[in-house]
Amino acid sequence: MPPLNYFVVESPDEVGRVAYERVAADVLQDLDLIKVIDRLHISVDPKVPIFVAVGLLRHMPRAIRIADFANVNRGEKEIVLDIGDETYLAPLLQKLWTIYGKENVDQPDRFTVVLPAGVAGEDDLDQLVVADPSETLYKDIIYALQYIAPEGFKVRRQYIRDGKFYYVASEDTLPTDIVETAVVPLFEKMGVTL
């Protein structure tokens, strides 16, 4: 598993800094986030009190489409989906039921799903998105940062978009300019603009 290309934890308290560095590394390892996070910079100042984490993602997992795990065979009367990998079968069925109605989705065996040709129409069925792993990834990153942040830091602001993320937490109300005063400078230390 590749290590983070950039990982810094800063704090005015050296003992606290080392502890947060260890906790952050353990949490990222435990949640298997090291392979998706490229850079992470954390700043903790318990006297202010504030916790700021900014980072870059290595790559975002792509959306899973029907074509990724099944063949779409169009016939005159029916469309047969030959399932090659059952991993996404449950979300596929949920999606098909929502779009075409449960009564129009037949599953004669675990590797076959049949739709009436008239109901399914000429949609680009093979390109239908069945699952988006980035949604759970976002939740995992925020969960990790909540776990790493000091206990009691319940006032927070978070952001994940375009491969960049930040998480700010405090016991106190966050100032309206917190992004400009605390987040942007940490991104700049990593050589990145927000």
C-alpha positions as CSV (number, residue, x, y, z in Angstrom):
1,M,0.0,0.0,0.0
2,P,1.6,3.3,-1.0
3,P,2.3,5.8,1.8
4,L,0.9,9.3,1.7
5,N,3.1,11.6,-0.4
6,Y,2.8,14.3,2.1
7,F,1.7,13.9,5.8
8,V,2.3,16.7,8.3
9,V,0.7,17.2,11.8
10,E,1.5,20.6,13.4
11,S,0.7,21.8,16.9
12,P,2.3,24.2,19.4
13,D,2.4,21.2,21.9
14,E,5.0,18.7,20.7
15,V,3.6,15.8,22.8
16,G,0.2,16.4,21.4
17,R,1.5,16.7,17.9
18,V,3.2,13.3,18.1
19,A,0.0,11.8,19.6
20,Y,-2.2,13.2,16.8
21,E,0.3,12.1,14.2
22,R,0.1,8.5,15.5
23,V,-3.8,8.6,15.9
24,A,-4.2,10.0,12.4
25,A,-1.9,7.4,10.8
26,D,-3.7,4.6,12.7
27,V,-7.2,5.8,11.7
28,L,-6.2,6.2,8.1
29,Q,-4.7,2.7,8.1
30,D,-7.7,1.2,9.8
31,L,-10.2,2.7,7.5
32,D,-8.0,1.8,4.4
33,L,-7.8,5.5,3.4
34,I,-4.1,5.6,2.8
35,K,-4.5,4.3,-0.7
36,V,-6.9,7.1,-1.7
37,I,-5.5,10.1,0.2
38,D,-2.3,11.5,-1.4
39,R,-1.6,14.4,0.9
40,L,-2.8,15.4,4.4
41,H,-1.9,18.4,6.5
42,I,-3.4,18.6,10.0
43,S,-3.1,21.6,12.4
44,V,-4.2,21.2,16.0
45,D,-4.2,24.0,18.6
46,P,-6.1,23.1,21.7
47,K,-5.6,26.6,23.2
48,V,-7.5,28.4,20.4
49,P,-9.3,25.7,20.3
50,I,-9.2,24.5,16.6
51,F,-8.5,21.5,14.5
52,V,-7.9,21.9,10.8
53,A,-7.2,19.1,8.3
54,V,-6.8,19.6,4.6
55,G,-5.9,17.1,1.9
56,L,-5.8,15.8,-1.6
57,L,-7.2,12.6,-2.9
58,R,-5.0,10.3,-5.0
59,H,-7.8,9.3,-7.3
60,M,-11.5,9.0,-7.0
61,P,-13.1,5.6,-7.6
62,R,-15.2,5.7,-10.7
63,A,-18.9,5.0,-10.8
64,I,-19.9,1.4,-11.5
65,R,-22.0,0.9,-14.6
66,I,-23.9,-2.2,-15.8
67,A,-21.3,-2.7,-18.5
68,D,-18.6,-3.1,-15.8
69,F,-20.1,-6.4,-14.5
70,A,-22.7,-7.6,-17.0
71,N,-23.4,-8.1,-20.7
72,V,-26.5,-6.5,-22.1
73,N,-28.1,-8.7,-24.8
74,R,-30.9,-7.1,-26.7
75,G,-33.5,-9.3,-28.3
76,E,-36.8,-8.5,-30.1
77,K,-38.9,-9.3,-27.0
78,E,-36.5,-9.1,-24.1
79,I,-33.3,-7.7,-22.9
80,V,-31.1,-10.2,-21.0
81,L,-28.4,-9.1,-18.6
82,D,-25.8,-11.8,-18.1
83,I,-24.2,-11.0,-14.8
84,G,-20.5,-11.7,-14.6
85,D,-19.9,-10.4,-11.1
86,E,-22.5,-10.6,-8.4
87,T,-21.0,-7.8,-6.3
88,Y,-23.4,-5.2,-7.6
89,L,-26.4,-7.4,-8.2
90,A,-28.5,-6.1,-5.3
91,P,-28.0,-2.4,-6.2
92,L,-28.7,-3.3,-9.8
93,L,-32.0,-4.9,-9.0
94,Q,-32.9,-1.9,-6.8
95,K,-32.1,0.5,-9.6
96,L,-34.0,-1.5,-12.2
97,W,-37.1,-1.9,-9.9
98,T,-37.1,1.9,-9.4
99,I,-36.8,2.7,-13.1
100,Y,-38.9,-0.1,-14.7
101,G,-41.1,-1.4,-11.9
102,K,-40.7,-4.6,-10.0
103,E,-43.2,-6.4,-12.2
104,N,-41.0,-5.8,-15.3
105,V,-37.8,-7.2,-13.8
106,D,-37.4,-10.9,-13.8
107,Q,-34.4,-12.8,-12.3
108,P,-34.7,-16.5,-13.3
109,D,-31.3,-17.2,-11.7
110,R,-28.5,-15.3,-9.9
111,F,-26.6,-14.7,-13.1
112,T,-29.5,-13.5,-15.3
113,V,-31.9,-10.5,-15.2
114,V,-34.5,-10.2,-17.9
115,L,-36.4,-7.0,-18.9
116,P,-39.2,-6.8,-21.5
117,A,-37.8,-5.0,-24.6
118,G,-40.8,-2.6,-24.8
119,V,-40.4,-1.5,-21.2
120,A,-36.7,-1.0,-21.2
121,G,-36.8,0.7,-24.6
122,E,-33.6,1.9,-26.3
123,D,-31.9,3.3,-23.2
124,D,-28.2,3.0,-22.9
125,L,-28.7,0.3,-20.3
126,D,-25.1,-0.7,-20.2
127,Q,-24.1,2.8,-19.1
128,L,-26.6,2.9,-16.2
129,V,-24.8,3.8,-13.0
130,V,-25.5,1.2,-10.4
131,A,-23.1,2.2,-7.6
132,D,-20.9,5.2,-6.8
133,P,-18.0,4.2,-4.5
134,S,-17.0,7.9,-4.0
135,E,-20.2,8.4,-1.9
136,T,-19.0,6.0,0.7
137,L,-15.4,7.3,0.4
138,Y,-16.6,10.8,1.3
139,K,-18.4,9.5,4.4
140,D,-15.3,7.5,5.4
141,I,-13.0,10.5,5.1
142,I,-15.3,12.7,7.2
143,Y,-15.7,9.9,9.7
144,A,-11.9,9.5,10.0
145,L,-11.4,13.2,10.5
146,Q,-14.1,13.3,13.2
147,Y,-12.4,10.5,14.9
148,I,-9.0,12.1,14.7
149,A,-10.2,15.6,15.9
150,P,-10.2,16.2,19.6
151,E,-13.2,15.0,21.6
152,G,-15.7,17.8,22.2
153,F,-14.9,19.6,18.9
154,K,-18.4,19.4,17.7
155,V,-18.7,22.7,15.8
156,R,-17.4,21.8,12.4
157,R,-17.2,22.7,8.7
158,Q,-16.3,20.2,6.0
159,Y,-15.8,20.1,2.3
160,I,-14.9,17.5,-0.3
161,R,-14.9,18.3,-4.0
162,D,-12.7,17.9,-7.1
163,G,-10.2,15.8,-5.2
164,K,-9.7,18.2,-2.4
165,F,-11.1,18.2,1.1
166,Y,-11.0,20.1,4.4
167,Y,-12.4,19.6,7.8
168,V,-12.4,22.3,10.5
169,A,-13.6,21.6,14.1
170,S,-13.7,23.5,17.4
171,E,-15.5,23.7,20.7
172,D,-16.4,27.3,19.9
173,T,-18.3,29.0,17.0
174,L,-16.2,29.0,13.9
175,P,-15.5,32.5,12.4
176,T,-17.0,33.2,9.0
177,D,-13.5,33.7,7.5
178,I,-12.1,30.3,8.8
179,V,-11.5,29.0,5.3
180,E,-9.4,32.1,4.4
181,T,-7.6,32.2,7.7
182,A,-7.0,28.6,8.5
183,V,-7.8,26.3,5.5
184,V,-6.2,28.2,2.6
185,P,-2.8,28.6,4.4
186,L,-2.6,24.9,5.0
187,F,-3.3,24.1,1.3
188,E,-0.6,26.6,0.4
189,K,1.9,24.8,2.7
190,M,1.2,21.7,0.5
191,G,1.7,23.8,-2.7
192,V,-2.0,23.6,-3.6
193,T,-4.7,26.2,-4.0
194,L,-8.3,25.6,-2.9
